[in-house]
Amino acid sequence: MRGSLWLFLVNLVSKGSQMAVTLVLAAFLTEEGLGLVALAVALVNIGQVVQSMGVYDVVSRTDRDPRRAAGTLLVLSAGAGVVLALALVLAADGIAHALDAPSVAPLVRLAAVSLPFSAVAGVQMGLLHRDLDFRRRLLPDAGGAVLGAAVTVVLAVTGAGPYSLVVGLLCTAVAQPVLGVAVGVRVRPVWDAGAAGEATRWIAVVGPGAVVAVLLINVDYLAIARVHGPEAVGVYSLAYRIAWVPYILVAVVLGGVVLPLCAKLIRDGEGLSAVVGRFTSAVLAVTGGLYAVTAALADRVVVFGARWAEAALPLALLCLYGLGISLLHLWYQVLKAAGHARRYLALEVSHLVLLVGGLVVFTRHGVVAVALVQVAAAWLVVPCTWWALARRGIGPPLASVARGAGGVVAAAGCCAAVAFGVGDVFGPPGSVVAALGEGVVLAVVCVVVVLAANPEVVRR
């Protein structure tokens, strides 16, 4: 519980600062400018996942000396980060040409410099995750994010355009390992052949899964850019960034705790089903409620400017997608902790195949079609993942999942009815005050419904 609360605070500060950046960029950048930023960040995100190679998982699960394992992973991860950074710098022009977005090349080169620094920070965070010591993660993670956000906001306001976010990203990457050392997380590079062998065996399965995972959340940007151009990416990116917030604040927090916790329970010879059930109920109750309110407020996205009106429908659809991937993220951590990494990889690959197949067919129909493809692909994998857990005796009880899902449906229905009923009572869609007023009313309605539908979750 303490770990969950500390990690929630870390994510609240770090992702809250990113949300503030999104609002500023929506106000100061054009659709094309935001689209270029989204493309550059998407490419760097892929590089970050490739270089991390399941660092958190290896450090959390190893029975070896965690310090020596971390030092070996530092050599592997930072080395991969340097290679990937050089590759992106050299390939930036070719990538920009392939995406038909020549202006993105210098952004990619600058953002690529961040990769070795984020690799070092990742190993530091892995050690903290092993001990569920999320309190010390607050300064390097949240502090670095706030610093990067401040740099981005200042540059955006002064007219730096798309470069504002990329420079802020680089500042965050550099600050995190420095602040990690400041809180006492010092990892010395060492080489332990046994630890390297263990890491390589784990990475051989989880590494591709991590790459597939990051492709799942970035391939849609690349598809839209190729077919519709940077402006369409900008509209879609704003909707996606808003829908991403509940997933980051709740599902990623609980997933970050559940993996080391389940690994510890397995080492102690204890069962997982009851714990997974409680975590699942919490994800459904909290993320479901947040998504219900967000979907009902989707038409208020024009508070960032009338040019963003086309993002309303994709945002509402992506809320349903966000709930699906919240469940998947949590359950994937359980599979990995229990040693079923190959099943996790198979599910991730199946998800990617469904998504890419849908994008090939439907991207030409616009960003709404892309959002629908995301929803369909995610929810086709959800029951398969639950079954994979249930077959191994580590799945959440079906009755608790059904109760949680019923509460989400009830909350969404009530929020939609209230939003339809109040209409423009609070003011026009573009009014910030009106959006806040309606949001407060919907939040109260949602809390009442969720509490009534999930009394056990509240007590626990």
BAMAR-30694 format. One record per residue (C-alpha): residue in three letters; x, y, z. Coordinates in nm, 3 decimals. Example, Ala and Ser with C-alpha at 12.3 -4.5 7.8 and 13.67 -1.06 7.14 Angstrom:
<rs>
 residu       X       Y       Z
    ALA   1.230  -0.450   0.780
    SER   1.367  -0.106   0.714
</rs>
This chain:
<rs>
 residu       X       Y       Z
    MET   0.000   0.000   0.000
    ARG   0.280   0.242   0.087
    GLY   0.456   0.154  -0.237
    SER   0.137   0.218  -0.436
    LEU   0.084   0.556  -0.270
    TRP   0.442   0.670  -0.323
    LEU   0.441   0.557  -0.685
    PHE   0.106   0.729  -0.735
    LEU   0.259   1.051  -0.604
    VAL   0.559   1.008  -0.834
    ASN   0.335   0.957  -1.136
    LEU   0.095   1.231  -1.030
    VAL   0.378   1.485  -1.026
    SER   0.565   1.357  -1.332
    LYS   0.264   1.285  -1.552
    GLY   0.080   1.589  -1.420
    SER   0.370   1.800  -1.542
    GLN   0.346   1.625  -1.879
    MET  -0.025   1.703  -1.890
    ALA   0.055   2.069  -1.823
    VAL   0.299   2.053  -2.113
    THR   0.024   1.907  -2.334
    LEU  -0.205   2.198  -2.251
    VAL   0.066   2.452  -2.326
    LEU   0.161   2.284  -2.654
    ALA  -0.205   2.267  -2.758
    ALA  -0.230   2.641  -2.697
    PHE   0.095   2.747  -2.866
    LEU   0.154   2.490  -3.141
    THR  -0.035   2.424  -3.461
    GLU  -0.177   2.082  -3.544
    GLU   0.128   2.021  -3.763
    GLY   0.371   2.129  -3.491
    LEU   0.214   1.898  -3.233
    GLY   0.215   1.618  -3.490
    LEU   0.589   1.659  -3.553
    VAL   0.659   1.648  -3.181
    ALA   0.446   1.334  -3.143
    LEU   0.638   1.159  -3.422
    ALA   0.981   1.244  -3.278
    VAL   0.880   1.135  -2.928
    ALA   0.725   0.813  -3.063
    LEU   1.052   0.715  -3.232
    VAL   1.257   0.790  -2.918
    ASN   1.008   0.596  -2.703
    ILE   1.073   0.291  -2.920
    GLY   1.447   0.339  -2.868
    GLN   1.403   0.369  -2.490
    VAL   1.217   0.040  -2.472
    VAL   1.471  -0.139  -2.690
    GLN   1.760  -0.023  -2.471
    SER   1.584  -0.096  -2.141
    MET   1.542  -0.465  -2.232
    GLY   1.324  -0.549  -1.932
    VAL   1.561  -0.396  -1.675
    TYR   1.294  -0.359  -1.406
    ASP   1.190  -0.721  -1.450
    VAL   1.540  -0.867  -1.432
    VAL   1.645  -0.668  -1.126
    SER   1.316  -0.746  -0.948
    ARG   1.324  -1.121  -1.016
    THR   1.692  -1.215  -0.986
    ASP   1.816  -1.430  -0.698
    ARG   2.171  -1.302  -0.751
    ASP   2.333  -1.004  -0.585
    PRO   2.105  -0.725  -0.714
    ARG   2.391  -0.471  -0.721
    ARG   2.609  -0.686  -0.945
    ALA   2.310  -0.767  -1.164
    ALA   2.227  -0.396  -1.190
    GLY   2.589  -0.309  -1.276
    THR   2.590  -0.567  -1.555
    LEU   2.257  -0.440  -1.686
    LEU   2.396  -0.086  -1.677
    VAL   2.672  -0.191  -1.918
    LEU   2.421  -0.364  -2.147
    SER   2.152  -0.097  -2.138
    ALA   2.372   0.212  -2.160
    GLY   2.575   0.051  -2.438
    ALA   2.257  -0.021  -2.631
    GLY   2.147   0.339  -2.568
    VAL   2.464   0.479  -2.724
    VAL   2.429   0.255  -3.030
    LEU   2.062   0.342  -3.076
    ALA   2.130   0.715  -3.038
    LEU   2.395   0.703  -3.311
    ALA   2.165   0.497  -3.532
    LEU   1.879   0.746  -3.497
    VAL   2.107   1.043  -3.562
    LEU   2.237   0.883  -3.883
    ALA   1.898   0.755  -3.998
    ALA   1.693   1.066  -3.915
    ASP   1.670   1.191  -4.274
    GLY   1.567   0.851  -4.406
    ILE   1.303   0.812  -4.135
    ALA   1.165   1.157  -4.207
    HIS   1.144   1.076  -4.577
    ALA   0.965   0.748  -4.507
    LEU   0.708   0.930  -4.293
    ASP   0.678   1.210  -4.552
    ALA   0.761   1.461  -4.275
    PRO   1.103   1.616  -4.355
    SER   1.078   1.867  -4.069
    VAL   1.091   1.587  -3.812
    ALA   1.456   1.491  -3.886
    PRO   1.633   1.753  -3.665
    LEU   1.387   1.683  -3.384
    VAL   1.470   1.311  -3.397
    ARG   1.845   1.382  -3.387
    LEU   1.815   1.603  -3.080
    ALA   1.579   1.368  -2.897
    ALA   1.804   1.067  -2.968
    VAL   2.080   1.217  -2.750
    SER   1.860   1.143  -2.446
    LEU   1.878   0.764  -2.485
    PRO   2.203   0.683  -2.296
    PHE   2.095   0.900  -2.002
    SER   1.752   0.738  -1.976
    ALA   1.925   0.398  -1.984
    VAL   2.127   0.481  -1.671
    ALA   1.816   0.613  -1.496
    GLY   1.627   0.294  -1.585
    VAL   1.877   0.075  -1.402
    GLN   1.861   0.300  -1.097
    MET   1.481   0.277  -1.095
    GLY   1.502  -0.101  -1.128
    LEU   1.687  -0.126  -0.796
    LEU   1.427   0.092  -0.626
    HIS   1.146  -0.120  -0.772
    ARG   1.297  -0.439  -0.636
    ASP   1.270  -0.306  -0.281
    LEU   0.933  -0.133  -0.341
    ASP   1.122   0.184  -0.240
    PHE   0.919   0.427  -0.446
    ARG   0.972   0.712  -0.199
    ARG   1.330   0.768  -0.320
    ARG   1.209   0.759  -0.679
    LEU   1.021   1.084  -0.623
    LEU   1.318   1.320  -0.673
    PRO   1.482   1.166  -0.984
    ASP   1.161   1.071  -1.162
    ALA   0.919   1.347  -1.066
    GLY   1.192   1.609  -1.018
    GLY   1.341   1.541  -1.360
    ALA   0.997   1.555  -1.520
    VAL   0.913   1.888  -1.356
    LEU   1.245   2.035  -1.471
    GLY   1.185   1.918  -1.828
    ALA   0.828   2.047  -1.821
    ALA   0.942   2.389  -1.698
    VAL   1.198   2.412  -1.979
    THR   0.936   2.308  -2.235
    VAL   0.680   2.562  -2.115
    VAL   0.930   2.848  -2.115
    LEU   1.052   2.764  -2.466
    ALA   0.698   2.717  -2.600
    VAL   0.584   3.052  -2.463
    THR   0.891   3.223  -2.612
    GLY   0.818   3.077  -2.957
    ALA   1.058   2.783  -2.987
    GLY   0.786   2.571  -3.149
    PRO   0.830   2.191  -3.168
    TYR   1.185   2.218  -3.034
    SER   1.045   2.319  -2.694
    LEU   0.928   1.966  -2.607
    VAL   1.237   1.792  -2.745
    VAL   1.473   2.014  -2.545
    GLY   1.261   1.955  -2.234
    LEU   1.277   1.580  -2.299
    LEU   1.656   1.596  -2.316
    CYS   1.675   1.797  -1.993
    THR   1.459   1.537  -1.815
    ALA   1.677   1.250  -1.939
    VAL   1.999   1.416  -1.821
    ALA   1.856   1.521  -1.484
    GLN   1.715   1.181  -1.383
    PRO   2.040   0.983  -1.334
    VAL   2.203   1.285  -1.166
    LEU   1.914   1.315  -0.920
    GLY   1.920   0.937  -0.875
    VAL   2.278   0.961  -0.749
    ALA   2.170   1.250  -0.524
    VAL   1.920   1.022  -0.343
    GLY   2.182   0.751  -0.299
    VAL   2.115   0.515  -0.591
    ARG   2.467   0.456  -0.719
    VAL   2.519   0.178  -0.971
    ARG   2.877   0.090  -1.066
    PRO   2.930  -0.068  -1.407
    VAL   3.052  -0.426  -1.360
    TRP   3.050  -0.740  -1.569
    ASP   2.913  -1.060  -1.418
    ALA   2.892  -1.338  -1.676
    GLY   2.625  -1.523  -1.475
    ALA   2.410  -1.212  -1.439
    ALA   2.458  -1.131  -1.808
    GLY   2.348  -1.484  -1.900
    GLU   2.038  -1.461  -1.682
    ALA   1.954  -1.120  -1.824
    THR   2.006  -1.241  -2.181
    ARG   1.775  -1.538  -2.131
    TRP   1.505  -1.316  -1.983
    ILE   1.553  -1.042  -2.241
    ALA   1.526  -1.296  -2.524
    VAL   1.157  -1.330  -2.434
    VAL   1.061  -1.011  -2.250
    GLY   1.273  -0.780  -2.470
    PRO   1.071  -0.851  -2.786
    GLY   0.755  -0.821  -2.577
    ALA   0.862  -0.475  -2.460
    VAL   0.934  -0.371  -2.819
    VAL   0.594  -0.500  -2.927
    ALA   0.435  -0.307  -2.638
    VAL   0.590   0.022  -2.744
    LEU   0.495  -0.041  -3.107
    LEU   0.137  -0.091  -2.990
    ILE   0.127   0.263  -2.854
    ASN   0.320   0.432  -3.136
    VAL   0.245   0.253  -3.463
    ASP  -0.085   0.440  -3.496
    TYR   0.104   0.773  -3.506
    LEU   0.329   0.643  -3.781
    ALA   0.035   0.508  -3.982
    ILE  -0.159   0.835  -3.958
    ALA   0.148   1.038  -4.051
    ARG   0.208   0.825  -4.360
    VAL  -0.152   0.843  -4.482
    HIS  -0.283   1.180  -4.359
    GLY   0.022   1.390  -4.264
    PRO   0.141   1.567  -3.946
    GLU  -0.177   1.775  -3.897
    ALA  -0.391   1.462  -3.852
    VAL  -0.125   1.324  -3.616
    GLY  -0.159   1.641  -3.409
    VAL  -0.537   1.601  -3.371
    TYR  -0.505   1.234  -3.283
    SER  -0.211   1.301  -3.051
    LEU  -0.407   1.546  -2.837
    ALA  -0.689   1.293  -2.791
    TYR  -0.441   1.014  -2.716
    ARG  -0.242   1.220  -2.465
    ILE  -0.556   1.304  -2.266
    ALA  -0.682   0.944  -2.274
    TRP  -0.337   0.826  -2.164
    VAL  -0.352   1.008  -1.829
    PRO  -0.577   0.767  -1.626
    TYR  -0.376   0.471  -1.756
    ILE  -0.050   0.631  -1.643
    LEU  -0.180   0.754  -1.308
    VAL  -0.351   0.431  -1.203
    ALA  -0.273   0.122  -1.412
    VAL   0.099   0.190  -1.449
    VAL   0.125   0.269  -1.077
    LEU  -0.046  -0.054  -0.972
    GLY   0.142  -0.252  -1.237
    GLY   0.470  -0.111  -1.111
    VAL   0.388  -0.241  -0.763
    VAL   0.229  -0.572  -0.860
    LEU   0.530  -0.712  -1.048
    PRO   0.786  -0.696  -0.763
    LEU   0.512  -0.781  -0.512
    CYS   0.403  -1.094  -0.701
    ALA   0.766  -1.193  -0.754
    LYS   0.818  -1.170  -0.377
    LEU   0.501  -1.370  -0.304
    ILE   0.618  -1.642  -0.542
    ARG   0.961  -1.654  -0.372
    ASP   0.775  -1.691  -0.040
    GLY   0.556  -1.972  -0.179
    GLU   0.227  -1.781  -0.155
    GLY  -0.068  -1.771  -0.399
    LEU  -0.149  -1.481  -0.632
    SER  -0.516  -1.508  -0.728
    ALA  -0.660  -1.308  -0.438
    VAL  -0.398  -1.033  -0.475
    VAL  -0.452  -1.011  -0.851
    GLY  -0.827  -0.991  -0.791
    ARG  -0.789  -0.694  -0.558
    PHE  -0.556  -0.512  -0.797
    THR  -0.795  -0.579  -1.088
    SER  -1.093  -0.445  -0.894
    ALA  -0.896  -0.132  -0.809
    VAL  -0.800  -0.074  -1.174
    LEU  -1.160  -0.116  -1.289
    ALA  -1.301   0.110  -1.020
    VAL  -1.052   0.395  -1.045
    THR  -0.952   0.400  -1.412
    GLY  -1.308   0.312  -1.512
    GLY  -1.440   0.611  -1.320
    LEU  -1.179   0.847  -1.461
    TYR  -1.248   0.730  -1.814
    ALA  -1.624   0.764  -1.767
    VAL  -1.582   1.130  -1.673
    THR  -1.327   1.198  -1.946
    ALA  -1.546   1.045  -2.219
    ALA  -1.847   1.247  -2.106
    LEU  -1.636   1.565  -2.123
    ALA  -1.481   1.482  -2.463
    ASP  -1.659   1.763  -2.648
    ARG  -1.496   2.010  -2.408
    VAL  -1.161   1.950  -2.578
    VAL  -1.226   2.275  -2.765
    VAL  -1.118   2.464  -2.453
    PHE  -0.769   2.425  -2.606
    GLY  -0.893   2.602  -2.919
    ALA  -1.169   2.548  -3.172
    ARG  -0.917   2.385  -3.410
    TRP  -0.915   2.078  -3.184
    ALA  -1.289   2.001  -3.223
    GLU  -1.211   1.697  -3.439
    ALA  -1.032   1.537  -3.142
    ALA  -1.356   1.496  -2.939
    LEU  -1.484   1.170  -3.089
    PRO  -1.142   0.999  -3.100
    LEU  -1.096   1.099  -2.735
    ALA  -1.425   0.935  -2.631
    LEU  -1.330   0.616  -2.815
    LEU  -0.977   0.612  -2.677
    CYS  -1.118   0.620  -2.324
    LEU  -1.261   0.273  -2.386
    TYR  -0.926   0.168  -2.531
    GLY  -0.747   0.306  -2.224
    LEU  -0.956   0.093  -1.990
    GLY  -0.870  -0.216  -2.193
    ILE  -0.496  -0.158  -2.192
    SER  -0.510  -0.077  -1.820
    LEU  -0.632  -0.430  -1.753
    LEU  -0.381  -0.577  -1.998
    HIS  -0.089  -0.391  -1.842
    LEU  -0.173  -0.516  -1.494
    TRP  -0.228  -0.877  -1.602
    TYR   0.091  -0.881  -1.810
    GLN   0.291  -0.790  -1.500
    VAL   0.140  -1.089  -1.320
    LEU   0.228  -1.323  -1.607
    LYS   0.587  -1.198  -1.610
    ALA   0.624  -1.218  -1.233
    ALA   0.497  -1.576  -1.238
    GLY   0.754  -1.672  -1.502
    HIS   0.513  -1.700  -1.797
    ALA   0.699  -1.451  -2.015
    ARG   0.644  -1.652  -2.334
    ARG   0.267  -1.636  -2.288
    TYR   0.299  -1.261  -2.232
    LEU   0.497  -1.230  -2.555
    ALA   0.240  -1.435  -2.748
    LEU  -0.043  -1.212  -2.628
    GLU   0.148  -0.895  -2.711
    VAL   0.232  -1.019  -3.060
    SER  -0.132  -1.117  -3.118
    HIS  -0.238  -0.768  -3.013
    LEU   0.012  -0.609  -3.251
    VAL  -0.100  -0.830  -3.541
    LEU  -0.463  -0.733  -3.482
    LEU  -0.373  -0.366  -3.457
    VAL  -0.149  -0.351  -3.764
    GLY  -0.400  -0.548  -3.969
    GLY  -0.674  -0.306  -3.871
    LEU  -0.457  -0.002  -3.942
    VAL  -0.367  -0.131  -4.288
    VAL  -0.734  -0.157  -4.376
    PHE  -0.890   0.137  -4.194
    THR  -0.631   0.417  -4.151
    ARG  -0.736   0.574  -4.480
    HIS  -1.077   0.646  -4.323
    GLY  -0.932   0.893  -4.074
    VAL  -0.841   0.928  -3.707
    VAL  -1.182   0.811  -3.581
    ALA  -1.133   0.482  -3.765
    VAL  -0.786   0.448  -3.612
    ALA  -0.932   0.499  -3.263
    LEU  -1.194   0.230  -3.334
    VAL  -0.922  -0.010  -3.446
    GLN  -0.735   0.052  -3.119
    VAL  -1.050  -0.023  -2.917
    ALA  -1.129  -0.342  -3.106
    ALA  -0.773  -0.479  -3.093
    ALA  -0.734  -0.418  -2.719
    TRP  -1.067  -0.568  -2.616
    LEU  -1.019  -0.877  -2.830
    VAL  -0.705  -0.953  -2.627
    VAL  -0.854  -0.881  -2.281
    PRO  -1.055  -1.207  -2.244
    CYS  -0.765  -1.408  -2.389
    THR  -0.533  -1.265  -2.123
    TRP  -0.778  -1.337  -1.842
    TRP  -0.806  -1.696  -1.964
    ALA  -0.426  -1.729  -1.975
    LEU  -0.412  -1.623  -1.609
    ALA  -0.707  -1.837  -1.502
    ARG  -0.561  -2.154  -1.657
    ARG  -0.252  -2.110  -1.440
    GLY  -0.447  -2.043  -1.121
    ILE  -0.331  -1.682  -1.093
    GLY  -0.626  -1.505  -1.255
    PRO  -0.866  -1.268  -1.078
    PRO  -1.198  -1.433  -0.983
    LEU  -1.448  -1.387  -1.266
    ALA  -1.719  -1.268  -1.027
    SER  -1.506  -0.976  -0.904
    VAL  -1.416  -0.883  -1.263
    ALA  -1.784  -0.887  -1.359
    ARG  -1.879  -0.668  -1.061
    GLY  -1.605  -0.421  -1.143
    ALA  -1.703  -0.407  -1.510
    GLY  -2.067  -0.354  -1.413
    GLY  -1.967  -0.059  -1.199
    VAL  -1.776   0.094  -1.492
    VAL  -2.075   0.055  -1.725
    ALA  -2.308   0.210  -1.466
    ALA  -2.070   0.503  -1.406
    ALA  -2.029   0.566  -1.779
    GLY  -2.404   0.553  -1.838
    CYS  -2.479   0.794  -1.554
    CYS  -2.207   1.037  -1.663
    ALA  -2.331   1.033  -2.021
    ALA  -2.691   1.092  -1.909
    VAL  -2.590   1.382  -1.683
    ALA  -2.370   1.536  -1.954
    PHE  -2.656   1.513  -2.203
    GLY  -2.904   1.654  -1.952
    VAL  -2.706   1.957  -1.846
    GLY  -2.608   2.039  -2.204
    ASP  -2.477   2.394  -2.212
    VAL  -2.613   2.484  -1.867
    PHE  -2.261   2.558  -1.746
    GLY  -2.171   2.751  -2.060
    PRO  -2.048   2.698  -2.417
    PRO  -1.809   2.409  -2.490
    GLY  -1.510   2.641  -2.528
    SER  -1.545   2.792  -2.182
    VAL  -1.283   2.676  -1.930
    VAL  -1.509   2.766  -1.636
    ALA  -1.796   2.569  -1.790
    ALA  -1.573   2.268  -1.847
    LEU  -1.454   2.275  -1.486
    GLY  -1.810   2.309  -1.355
    GLU  -1.940   2.018  -1.559
    GLY  -1.634   1.814  -1.467
    VAL  -1.698   1.860  -1.095
    VAL  -2.062   1.751  -1.130
    LEU  -1.966   1.445  -1.335
    ALA  -1.689   1.354  -1.090
    VAL  -1.936   1.359  -0.798
    VAL  -2.184   1.145  -0.992
    CYS  -1.910   0.900  -1.087
    VAL  -1.776   0.868  -0.732
    VAL  -2.124   0.794  -0.596
    VAL  -2.187   0.526  -0.857
    VAL  -1.844   0.366  -0.819
    LEU  -1.872   0.359  -0.439
    ALA  -2.215   0.200  -0.461
    ALA  -2.100  -0.061  -0.713
    ASN  -1.766  -0.146  -0.548
    PRO  -1.804  -0.127  -0.167
    GLU  -1.548  -0.405  -0.115
    VAL  -1.282  -0.219  -0.311
    VAL  -1.335   0.088  -0.096
    ARG  -1.308  -0.109   0.228
    ARG  -0.989  -0.281   0.115
</rs>
